[in-house]
């Protein structure tokens, strides 16, 4: 074990935990990428400090990833982890030169977010009309996903005190310890009310209440993995085929908001995006809708007008 290299990594991890307040899963991803880079650079260059690594050394690491047929998207993520790490080292004046500054990986065009159409979601919600506790929980949970655009981690970590049923608001504890408010509609309010008043106590049983909103059948916090599993099962049973993920409900929320005239800044705030550029990906999704409306409503495209 090399003390200088490991000390730099442990300082960065501490920064992500205590200052950036990143989730454990995100931190694990950074660690895995940086440990892989460290292992390669040590093995192939015998480096003892992060400062002794040059741009060419990082290029060789990336070249090795390409030779292993690692996808460009994954290569770009690993380079992004290195860039974040080296920015931390330079800002803390632990090193003088950032060897990753001039490096980029040109990935293919970014995939547009996948989302559900309104009839698909209506079909899913229609199958969740039962009065058993798990069905009531699932309806409340998926209604909340769709009408708020919350992340799966935010729904999993949601506690009772964060929901205001009088004002139809949720105080969301988002990424980077950033709080935001998001609203929900009357249908979601009704689903939440029914779940909280009639079903949640039955799931809790005799277990100690830790105040998480959504519980599994053993009265414990419903994890992100648990939510993903439930969604796959519920949506497939409702006739929505293929692989599904809670993030697609977030995308569906954003797409619906923009399609119905919401401005980009408002959607950015509701989603909790730090940068507007992240939200702008949804404008590409709604372009088709814009073009359809243009063809339909612009007068020179209207054959009746041409005949006059």
Residue frames relative to the residue before (quaternion, step in Angstrom):
aa qw qx qy qz dx dy dz
X 1.0000 0.0000 0.0000 0.0000 0.00 0.00 0.00
X 0.2571 -0.7743 0.5603 0.1429 3.56 -0.88 0.97
X 0.4375 -0.7518 0.4298 0.2421 3.56 -0.53 1.20
X 0.6655 0.5177 -0.3139 0.4366 3.60 0.92 -0.91
X 0.6763 0.4828 -0.2903 0.4747 3.57 0.92 -0.91
X 0.6917 0.4825 -0.2782 0.4597 3.57 0.91 -0.93
X 0.6146 0.5513 -0.3467 0.4450 3.58 1.07 -0.69
X 0.6392 0.5243 -0.3202 0.4626 3.56 1.02 -0.83
X 0.6661 0.5055 -0.2965 0.4614 3.58 0.97 -0.88
X 0.6740 0.4958 -0.3049 0.4549 3.59 0.90 -0.91
X 0.6202 0.5309 -0.3411 0.4659 3.61 1.09 -0.67
X 0.6539 0.5130 -0.3072 0.4635 3.56 1.01 -0.84
X 0.6438 0.5167 -0.3171 0.4669 3.60 0.96 -0.88
X 0.6371 0.5225 -0.3193 0.4682 3.58 1.00 -0.83
X 0.6285 0.5385 -0.3127 0.4661 3.58 1.07 -0.81
X 0.6682 0.4987 -0.2961 0.4659 3.59 0.95 -0.92
X 0.6839 0.4923 -0.2790 0.4605 3.57 1.02 -0.83
X 0.8265 0.3324 -0.1250 0.4368 3.54 0.63 -1.18
X 0.7530 0.3513 -0.2106 0.5149 3.59 1.13 -0.54
X 0.7469 0.3597 -0.2071 0.5195 3.58 0.97 -0.86
X 0.2460 -0.8136 0.4904 0.1927 3.59 1.28 -0.42
X 0.1981 0.7913 -0.5453 0.1932 3.55 0.94 0.92
X 0.5808 -0.5890 0.4340 0.3571 3.55 -1.21 0.51
X 0.6407 -0.5300 0.3801 0.4050 3.62 -1.15 0.49
X 0.6465 0.5259 -0.3301 0.4432 3.61 0.98 -0.79
X 0.6499 0.5063 -0.3156 0.4708 3.61 0.99 -0.81
X 0.6525 0.5116 -0.3099 0.4652 3.57 0.96 -0.86
X 0.6280 0.5321 -0.3284 0.4633 3.59 1.01 -0.80
X 0.6374 0.5284 -0.3210 0.4599 3.58 1.03 -0.78
X 0.6372 0.5101 -0.3165 0.4834 3.59 0.99 -0.86
X 0.6638 0.5205 -0.3063 0.4412 3.57 0.86 -0.97
X 0.6582 0.5199 -0.3100 0.4476 3.57 0.89 -0.96
X 0.6648 0.5025 -0.3031 0.4622 3.60 0.93 -0.90
X 0.7138 0.4634 -0.2636 0.4542 3.57 0.86 -0.97
X 0.6309 0.5158 -0.3376 0.4712 3.59 1.06 -0.64
X 0.6219 0.5263 -0.3380 0.4712 3.58 1.09 -0.69
X 0.6572 0.4988 -0.3039 0.4764 3.58 0.97 -0.88
X 0.6409 0.5343 -0.3146 0.4525 3.57 0.96 -0.88
X 0.6557 0.5213 -0.3048 0.4531 3.57 0.92 -0.94
X 0.6687 0.4929 -0.2997 0.4692 3.59 0.91 -0.91
X 0.6997 0.4857 -0.2778 0.4441 3.57 0.82 -1.02
X 0.6345 0.5117 -0.3278 0.4777 3.58 1.06 -0.68
X 0.6830 0.5040 -0.2827 0.4468 3.55 0.88 -0.99
X 0.7844 0.3599 -0.1700 0.4756 3.56 0.91 -0.94
X 0.8003 0.2552 -0.1585 0.5190 3.59 1.15 -0.27
X 0.3657 -0.7617 0.4665 0.2617 3.56 1.26 -0.24
X 0.2750 0.8053 -0.4924 0.1826 3.58 1.13 0.58
X 0.2348 -0.7777 0.5708 0.1194 3.55 -1.14 0.70
X 0.7662 0.1971 -0.1458 0.5940 3.61 1.28 -0.22
X 0.5631 -0.5947 0.4529 0.3524 3.57 -1.20 0.51
X 0.6175 0.5746 -0.3404 0.4156 3.58 1.12 -0.64
X 0.6625 0.5293 -0.3122 0.4282 3.60 1.11 -0.61
X 0.5678 0.5940 -0.3803 0.4245 3.60 1.28 -0.15
X 0.2441 -0.7923 0.5497 0.1021 3.55 -0.86 1.04
X 0.6987 -0.4376 0.3517 0.4435 3.55 -1.33 0.12
X 0.6391 0.5350 -0.3257 0.4463 3.59 0.99 -0.82
X 0.6207 0.5414 -0.3399 0.4540 3.61 1.05 -0.73
X 0.6607 0.4878 -0.3049 0.4823 3.58 0.98 -0.85
X 0.6114 0.5505 -0.3412 0.4547 3.59 1.07 -0.75
X 0.6465 0.5164 -0.3123 0.4667 3.58 1.02 -0.81
X 0.6161 0.5347 -0.3359 0.4709 3.57 1.07 -0.73
X 0.6781 0.4821 -0.2857 0.4755 3.58 0.93 -0.92
X 0.6223 0.5393 -0.3293 0.4620 3.56 1.08 -0.76
X 0.6327 0.5310 -0.3186 0.4649 3.56 1.05 -0.80
X 0.6232 0.5293 -0.3353 0.4681 3.59 1.05 -0.75
X 0.6556 0.5146 -0.3067 0.4597 3.57 0.98 -0.88
X 0.6484 0.5209 -0.3117 0.4594 3.58 1.02 -0.83
X 0.6656 0.4683 -0.2924 0.5021 3.58 1.21 -0.55
X 0.4398 -0.7264 0.4124 0.3298 3.57 1.39 0.13
X 0.2337 0.7398 -0.5700 0.2704 3.54 1.04 0.90
X 0.5272 -0.6620 0.4260 0.3200 3.61 -0.85 0.92
X 0.6162 -0.5652 0.4005 0.3746 3.55 -1.19 0.57
X 0.6096 0.5582 -0.3501 0.4408 3.57 1.07 -0.71
X 0.6766 0.4737 -0.2873 0.4852 3.58 0.96 -0.90
X 0.6061 0.5418 -0.3505 0.4650 3.59 1.03 -0.74
X 0.6649 0.5092 -0.2989 0.4575 3.56 0.92 -0.94
X 0.6399 0.5218 -0.3269 0.4597 3.59 1.03 -0.75
X 0.6651 0.4989 -0.3032 0.4656 3.58 0.94 -0.88
X 0.6354 0.5007 -0.3286 0.4875 3.59 1.04 -0.72
X 0.6244 0.5400 -0.3348 0.4543 3.59 1.02 -0.77
X 0.6282 0.5264 -0.3301 0.4683 3.59 1.05 -0.77
X 0.6586 0.5009 -0.2998 0.4749 3.57 0.98 -0.86
X 0.6380 0.5296 -0.3255 0.4544 3.57 0.99 -0.83
X 0.6540 0.5079 -0.3109 0.4665 3.58 0.94 -0.91
X 0.6514 0.5275 -0.3031 0.4534 3.56 0.98 -0.90
X 0.7085 0.4535 -0.2698 0.4687 3.58 0.86 -0.94
X 0.5851 0.5424 -0.3791 0.4687 3.59 1.12 -0.52
X 0.6230 0.5342 -0.3235 0.4710 3.57 1.05 -0.81
X 0.6816 0.5020 -0.2927 0.4447 3.60 0.85 -0.98
X 0.6896 0.4713 -0.2913 0.4663 3.60 0.96 -0.85
X 0.6573 0.5132 -0.3171 0.4517 3.59 0.98 -0.79
X 0.6951 0.4298 -0.2643 0.5121 3.56 1.13 -0.64
X 0.4199 -0.7398 0.4263 0.3076 3.57 1.41 0.12
X 0.3458 0.7292 -0.5079 0.3011 3.56 1.09 0.78
X 0.7549 0.0784 -0.0871 0.6453 3.56 1.33 -0.38
X 0.4810 -0.6897 0.4661 0.2751 3.59 -1.22 0.40
X 0.8017 0.2405 -0.0948 0.5390 3.58 0.96 -0.90
X 0.2752 -0.7470 0.5870 0.1474 3.56 -0.99 0.93
X 0.2592 -0.8175 0.4928 0.1472 3.64 -0.27 1.20
X 0.6553 0.5242 -0.3161 0.4426 3.61 1.22 -0.22
X 0.4326 0.7654 -0.4241 0.2173 3.56 1.29 -0.34
X 0.7769 0.3647 -0.1878 0.4777 3.58 0.90 -0.89
X 0.5762 0.6227 -0.3629 0.3854 3.59 1.25 0.03
X 0.0336 0.7719 -0.6339 0.0344 3.54 -1.09 0.83
X 0.1986 -0.7302 0.6345 0.1576 3.52 -1.31 0.38
X 0.2833 -0.7689 0.5534 0.1491 3.54 -0.69 1.13
X 0.1333 -0.7984 0.5854 0.0455 3.52 -0.36 1.26
X 0.6351 -0.4916 0.4141 0.4284 3.51 -1.30 0.18
X 0.7109 -0.4376 0.3172 0.4501 3.55 -1.27 0.29
X 0.5300 -0.6594 0.4338 0.3101 3.53 -0.86 1.00
X 0.4780 -0.6749 0.4840 0.2860 3.56 -0.90 0.95
X 0.4429 -0.6729 0.5222 0.2800 3.52 -1.02 0.81
X 0.5706 -0.6058 0.4164 0.3660 3.59 -1.02 0.69
X 0.3729 -0.6959 0.5679 0.2326 3.54 -1.08 0.78
X 0.0126 0.8063 -0.5903 0.0349 3.57 -0.94 0.84
X 0.4691 -0.6550 0.5165 0.2900 3.54 -1.33 0.30
X 0.4129 -0.6654 0.5567 0.2772 3.54 -1.16 0.64
X 0.6786 -0.5290 0.3355 0.3834 3.55 -1.19 0.63
X 0.6593 0.5047 -0.3394 0.4420 3.68 0.86 -0.77
X 0.6105 0.5456 -0.3552 0.4511 3.60 1.08 -0.67
X 0.6896 0.4714 -0.2831 0.4713 3.58 0.89 -0.93
X 0.6051 0.5453 -0.3496 0.4629 3.58 1.06 -0.71
X 0.6361 0.5360 -0.3040 0.4643 3.54 1.08 -0.84
X 0.6537 0.5055 -0.3039 0.4741 3.58 0.99 -0.85
X 0.6829 0.4947 -0.2936 0.4502 3.58 0.81 -1.02
X 0.6226 0.5603 -0.3374 0.4296 3.59 1.10 -0.72
X 0.6609 0.5009 -0.3104 0.4647 3.60 1.13 -0.58
X 0.6810 0.4739 -0.2763 0.4852 3.60 1.27 -0.30
X 0.3415 0.7710 -0.4669 0.2664 3.55 0.92 0.93
X 0.4688 0.6996 -0.4308 0.3243 3.60 1.27 0.05
X 0.4545 -0.7001 0.4911 0.2490 3.55 -1.31 0.31
X 0.4608 0.6582 -0.4784 0.3543 3.60 1.20 0.19
X 0.6678 -0.5631 0.3073 0.3775 3.62 -1.05 0.70
X 0.6789 0.4945 -0.3121 0.4440 3.62 0.88 -0.85
X 0.6423 0.5110 -0.3224 0.4716 3.58 1.01 -0.76
X 0.6559 0.5016 -0.3098 0.4714 3.59 0.97 -0.84
X 0.6231 0.5267 -0.3294 0.4752 3.58 1.07 -0.74
X 0.6816 0.5042 -0.2964 0.4398 3.57 0.83 -0.98
X 0.6410 0.5147 -0.3315 0.4630 3.58 0.97 -0.79
X 0.6645 0.5011 -0.3037 0.4639 3.59 0.87 -0.95
X 0.6758 0.5145 -0.2930 0.4390 3.56 0.93 -0.93
X 0.7265 0.4272 -0.2602 0.4711 3.60 0.80 -0.95
X 0.5667 0.5521 -0.3761 0.4823 3.60 1.18 -0.50
X 0.6762 0.4986 -0.2935 0.4561 3.57 0.90 -0.96
X 0.5998 0.5560 -0.3469 0.4590 3.59 1.01 -0.81
X 0.7418 0.4607 -0.2380 0.4252 3.53 0.69 -1.17
X 0.7615 0.4036 -0.2216 0.4562 3.60 0.89 -0.87
X 0.7322 0.3861 -0.2468 0.5038 3.61 1.23 -0.11
X 0.3483 -0.7477 0.4994 0.2649 3.61 1.12 -0.53
X 0.3218 0.7708 -0.4964 0.2366 3.60 1.18 0.44
X 0.5075 -0.6174 0.5091 0.3196 3.54 -1.25 0.55
X 0.6323 -0.5468 0.3833 0.3928 3.57 -1.20 0.51
X 0.6397 0.5195 -0.3303 0.4602 3.61 1.01 -0.74
X 0.6479 0.5236 -0.3140 0.4555 3.59 1.07 -0.75
X 0.6497 0.4925 -0.3130 0.4872 3.57 1.07 -0.71
X 0.6384 0.5351 -0.3200 0.4515 3.57 1.00 -0.84
X 0.7454 0.4070 -0.2059 0.4863 3.59 0.97 -0.90
X 0.4347 0.7342 -0.4397 0.2806 3.59 1.28 -0.14
X 0.1413 -0.7930 0.5895 0.0604 3.57 -0.94 0.95
X 0.7088 -0.5110 0.2986 0.3838 3.53 -1.23 0.60
X 0.6683 0.5309 -0.3031 0.4240 3.58 0.96 -0.87
X 0.6241 0.5677 -0.3371 0.4178 3.59 1.20 -0.36
X 0.6734 0.4776 -0.2893 0.4846 3.59 1.25 -0.30
X 0.1067 -0.7648 0.6337 0.0452 3.56 -0.91 1.01
X 0.2169 -0.8191 0.5224 0.0955 3.58 -0.22 1.30
X 0.5958 0.5569 -0.3738 0.4417 3.60 1.20 -0.28
X 0.7748 0.3214 -0.1643 0.5190 3.56 0.97 -0.89
X 0.3701 -0.7432 0.4735 0.2941 3.59 1.33 -0.09
X 0.4993 0.6341 -0.4275 0.4073 3.55 0.91 1.01
X 0.1600 -0.7411 0.6406 0.1216 3.52 -1.31 0.52
X 0.2720 -0.7097 0.6239 0.1817 3.56 -1.00 0.86
X 0.1344 -0.8278 0.5438 0.0307 3.56 -0.33 1.28
X 0.2432 -0.7318 0.6180 0.1531 3.57 -0.93 0.95
X 0.1159 -0.8647 0.4885 0.0130 3.56 -0.07 1.33
X 0.7730 -0.3246 0.2673 0.4750 3.51 -1.35 -0.29
X 0.8254 0.2162 -0.1629 0.4954 3.55 -1.15 0.63
X 0.5615 -0.6350 0.3673 0.3828 3.57 1.19 0.62
X 0.4404 0.6812 -0.4612 0.3597 3.58 1.13 0.71
X 0.2474 -0.7806 0.5616 0.1188 3.55 -0.74 1.10
X 0.0332 0.7728 -0.6337 0.0116 3.54 -1.22 0.57
X 0.3558 -0.6932 0.5722 0.2561 3.56 -1.25 0.36
X 0.0111 0.7640 -0.6449 -0.0159 3.55 -1.13 0.67
X 0.3956 -0.7450 0.5018 0.1914 3.54 -1.10 0.79
X 0.1328 -0.7627 0.6183 0.1354 3.55 -1.31 0.19
X 0.5299 -0.6706 0.4325 0.2873 3.56 -1.20 0.56
X 0.7347 -0.4426 0.2961 0.4204 3.56 -1.35 0.07
X 0.6204 0.5406 -0.3512 0.4467 3.61 1.05 -0.70
X 0.6565 0.4919 -0.3000 0.4868 3.56 1.05 -0.81
X 0.6099 0.5497 -0.3428 0.4563 3.58 1.04 -0.77
X 0.6692 0.5011 -0.3025 0.4578 3.57 0.93 -0.90
X 0.6559 0.5089 -0.3065 0.4658 3.58 0.99 -0.87
X 0.6562 0.5017 -0.3043 0.4745 3.58 1.00 -0.83
X 0.6464 0.5296 -0.3166 0.4489 3.57 0.93 -0.91
X 0.6617 0.5072 -0.3025 0.4620 3.57 0.90 -0.93
X 0.6699 0.4985 -0.2999 0.4614 3.57 0.94 -0.92
X 0.7101 0.4746 -0.2705 0.4442 3.59 0.78 -1.02
X 0.7237 0.4509 -0.2505 0.4585 3.60 0.99 -0.78
X 0.8276 0.2778 -0.1028 0.4769 3.57 0.94 -0.86
X 0.7828 0.3772 -0.1795 0.4612 3.60 1.04 -0.67
X 0.6378 0.5797 -0.3525 0.3646 3.58 0.90 -0.87
X 0.6520 0.5247 -0.3222 0.4424 3.61 0.93 -0.84
X 0.6336 0.5270 -0.3287 0.4613 3.58 1.12 -0.63
X 0.6469 0.4887 -0.3131 0.4946 3.60 1.13 -0.64
X 0.6310 0.5582 -0.3266 0.4285 3.57 1.09 -0.76
X 0.1465 -0.8063 0.5502 0.1606 3.60 1.08 -0.78
X 0.7564 -0.3306 0.2730 0.4939 3.56 -0.89 -0.99
X 0.4475 0.7181 -0.4422 0.2975 3.59 1.28 0.05
X 0.6031 -0.5555 0.4317 0.3758 3.54 -1.26 0.47
X 0.3759 -0.7385 0.5195 0.2085 3.57 -0.91 0.94
X 0.1542 -0.7990 0.5781 0.0599 3.58 -0.67 1.16
X 0.5421 -0.6931 0.3413 0.3305 3.57 1.35 0.37
X 0.4152 0.6684 -0.5139 0.3416 3.61 1.15 0.30
X 0.5201 -0.6663 0.4342 0.3114 3.58 -0.94 0.85
X 0.8154 0.2366 -0.1050 0.5178 3.54 0.70 -1.08
X 0.1203 -0.8201 0.5593 -0.0151 3.53 -0.64 1.26
X 0.4312 -0.6529 0.5431 0.3045 3.55 -1.24 0.47
X 0.7113 -0.4767 0.2985 0.4217 3.59 -1.27 0.01
X 0.6513 0.4581 -0.3262 0.5095 3.59 1.31 0.17
X 0.5894 -0.6286 0.3446 0.3726 3.56 1.27 0.37
X 0.5640 0.5979 -0.3819 0.4226 3.58 1.27 0.25
X 0.6892 -0.4557 0.3615 0.4320 3.57 -1.32 0.27
X 0.3802 -0.7009 0.5564 0.2337 3.56 -0.95 0.90
X 0.3058 -0.7859 0.5130 0.1600 3.60 -0.52 1.19
X 0.6710 -0.4765 0.3687 0.4322 3.57 -1.30 0.20
X 0.6364 0.5184 -0.3265 0.4687 3.58 1.00 -0.79
X 0.6385 0.5324 -0.3162 0.4571 3.56 1.01 -0.83
X 0.6491 0.5119 -0.3101 0.4696 3.56 0.98 -0.88
X 0.6453 0.5245 -0.3163 0.4565 3.59 0.95 -0.88
X 0.6532 0.5139 -0.3072 0.4636 3.58 0.97 -0.88
X 0.6654 0.5069 -0.2989 0.4593 3.58 0.90 -0.97
X 0.6561 0.5208 -0.3173 0.4445 3.57 0.91 -0.91
X 0.6368 0.5300 -0.3310 0.4516 3.58 0.92 -0.88
X 0.6822 0.4990 -0.2751 0.4582 3.55 0.91 -0.98
X 0.6941 0.4871 -0.2761 0.4524 3.59 0.85 -1.00
X 0.7020 0.4747 -0.2811 0.4504 3.59 0.84 -0.97
X 0.6430 0.5064 -0.3306 0.4700 3.59 0.96 -0.77
X 0.6462 0.5226 -0.3132 0.4596 3.58 0.99 -0.84
X 0.6807 0.4826 -0.2778 0.4759 3.58 1.14 -0.69
X 0.6298 -0.5711 0.3261 0.4134 3.59 1.27 -0.01
X 0.5238 0.5805 -0.4372 0.4444 3.59 1.26 0.18
X 0.2197 -0.8335 0.4969 0.1004 3.56 -0.23 1.27
X 0.7272 0.4537 -0.3195 0.4040 3.54 -1.35 0.26
X 0.6778 -0.4736 0.3825 0.4123 3.50 -1.40 -0.06
X 0.0512 -0.7907 0.6099 0.0155 3.56 -0.91 0.93
X 0.1084 -0.7857 0.6072 0.0464 3.56 -1.25 0.46
X 0.6179 -0.5795 0.3804 0.3710 3.62 -1.03 0.71
X 0.5957 0.5870 -0.3731 0.4017 3.59 1.08 -0.64
X 0.5919 0.5766 -0.3670 0.4272 3.58 1.17 -0.51
X 0.5982 0.5302 -0.3627 0.4791 3.60 1.18 -0.43
X 0.6042 0.5362 -0.3352 0.4848 3.57 1.13 -0.69
X 0.6575 0.4965 -0.3009 0.4803 3.56 0.96 -0.88
X 0.6332 0.5428 -0.3253 0.4457 3.57 1.03 -0.83
X 0.6241 0.5385 -0.3195 0.4674 3.57 1.04 -0.83
X 0.6931 0.4818 -0.2820 0.4561 3.59 0.79 -1.04
X 0.6579 0.5140 -0.3054 0.4580 3.57 0.95 -0.90
X 0.6560 0.5082 -0.3101 0.4640 3.59 0.95 -0.89
X 0.6375 0.5352 -0.3285 0.4464 3.60 0.96 -0.84
X 0.7036 0.4583 -0.2698 0.4713 3.59 0.84 -0.97
X 0.6378 0.5335 -0.3260 0.4497 3.58 1.01 -0.78
X 0.7320 0.4067 -0.2229 0.4991 3.57 1.14 -0.63
X 0.7162 -0.5265 0.2298 0.3963 3.55 1.22 0.52
X 0.4304 0.6961 -0.4816 0.3136 3.63 1.19 0.10
X 0.4336 -0.6871 0.5070 0.2879 3.58 -1.06 0.66
X 0.6656 -0.5615 0.3370 0.3580 3.53 -1.19 0.70
X 0.6377 0.5434 -0.3318 0.4337 3.60 1.00 -0.79
X 0.6466 0.5175 -0.3202 0.4600 3.58 0.99 -0.82
X 0.6530 0.5015 -0.3084 0.4765 3.57 0.98 -0.87
X 0.6041 0.5571 -0.3475 0.4516 3.58 1.06 -0.76
X 0.6751 0.4944 -0.2903 0.4642 3.58 0.90 -0.94
X 0.6800 0.4999 -0.2934 0.4490 3.57 0.90 -0.92
X 0.6987 0.4523 -0.2668 0.4858 3.59 1.07 -0.71
X 0.4053 -0.7270 0.4664 0.2993 3.59 1.19 -0.43
X 0.3342 0.7374 -0.5160 0.2797 3.58 1.10 0.67
X 0.4391 -0.6952 0.5036 0.2653 3.58 -0.93 0.88
X 0.7938 0.2276 -0.0940 0.5561 3.56 1.02 -0.86
X 0.5274 -0.6423 0.4581 0.3152 3.55 -1.00 0.83
X 0.5787 0.6089 -0.3713 0.3955 3.59 1.12 -0.66
X 0.6106 0.5483 -0.3492 0.4522 3.59 1.11 -0.63
X 0.6770 0.4882 -0.2826 0.4728 3.56 1.01 -0.84
X 0.6073 0.6168 -0.3493 0.3588 3.58 1.08 -0.73
X 0.5012 0.6464 -0.4365 0.3748 3.61 1.18 -0.34
X 0.6477 0.5406 -0.3236 0.4284 3.58 1.09 -0.68
X 0.5522 0.5960 -0.4115 0.4130 3.60 1.17 -0.35
X 0.6116 0.5394 -0.3545 0.4575 3.59 1.13 -0.56
X 0.6240 0.5414 -0.3330 0.4546 3.56 1.08 -0.75
X 0.7395 0.4234 -0.2264 0.4718 3.56 0.98 -0.86
X 0.4229 0.7221 -0.4587 0.2987 3.61 1.26 -0.07
X 0.6376 0.5362 -0.3318 0.4426 3.56 0.95 -0.85
X 0.6413 0.5170 -0.3172 0.4699 3.56 1.02 -0.82
X 0.6377 0.5270 -0.3186 0.4627 3.58 1.01 -0.83
X 0.6711 0.5025 -0.2970 0.4571 3.58 0.90 -0.94
X 0.6295 0.5347 -0.3300 0.4571 3.57 1.04 -0.80
X 0.6675 0.4925 -0.2983 0.4721 3.57 0.94 -0.88
X 0.6153 0.5490 -0.3435 0.4495 3.58 1.04 -0.76
X 0.6756 0.4913 -0.2888 0.4677 3.55 0.87 -0.98
X 0.6897 0.5019 -0.2770 0.4423 3.55 1.05 -0.77
X 0.8280 0.3133 -0.1204 0.4492 3.56 0.82 -0.97
X 0.5681 0.5899 -0.4156 0.3957 3.63 1.09 -0.42
X 0.5290 -0.7126 0.3530 0.2961 3.56 -0.60 1.18
X 0.6794 0.5059 -0.3209 0.4238 3.61 0.89 -0.78
X 0.6364 0.4905 -0.3289 0.4963 3.57 1.31 -0.19
X 0.5879 0.5705 -0.3614 0.4452 3.55 1.31 -0.07
X 0.3998 -0.7610 0.4628 0.2164 3.58 -0.44 1.26
X 0.5948 0.5701 -0.3646 0.4339 3.60 1.11 -0.63
X 0.6571 0.5126 -0.3083 0.4587 3.56 1.02 -0.88
X 0.6365 0.5422 -0.3273 0.4401 3.55 1.05 -0.83
X 0.6704 0.5267 -0.2994 0.4284 3.58 1.06 -0.72
X 0.5985 0.5976 -0.3550 0.3983 3.58 1.21 -0.46
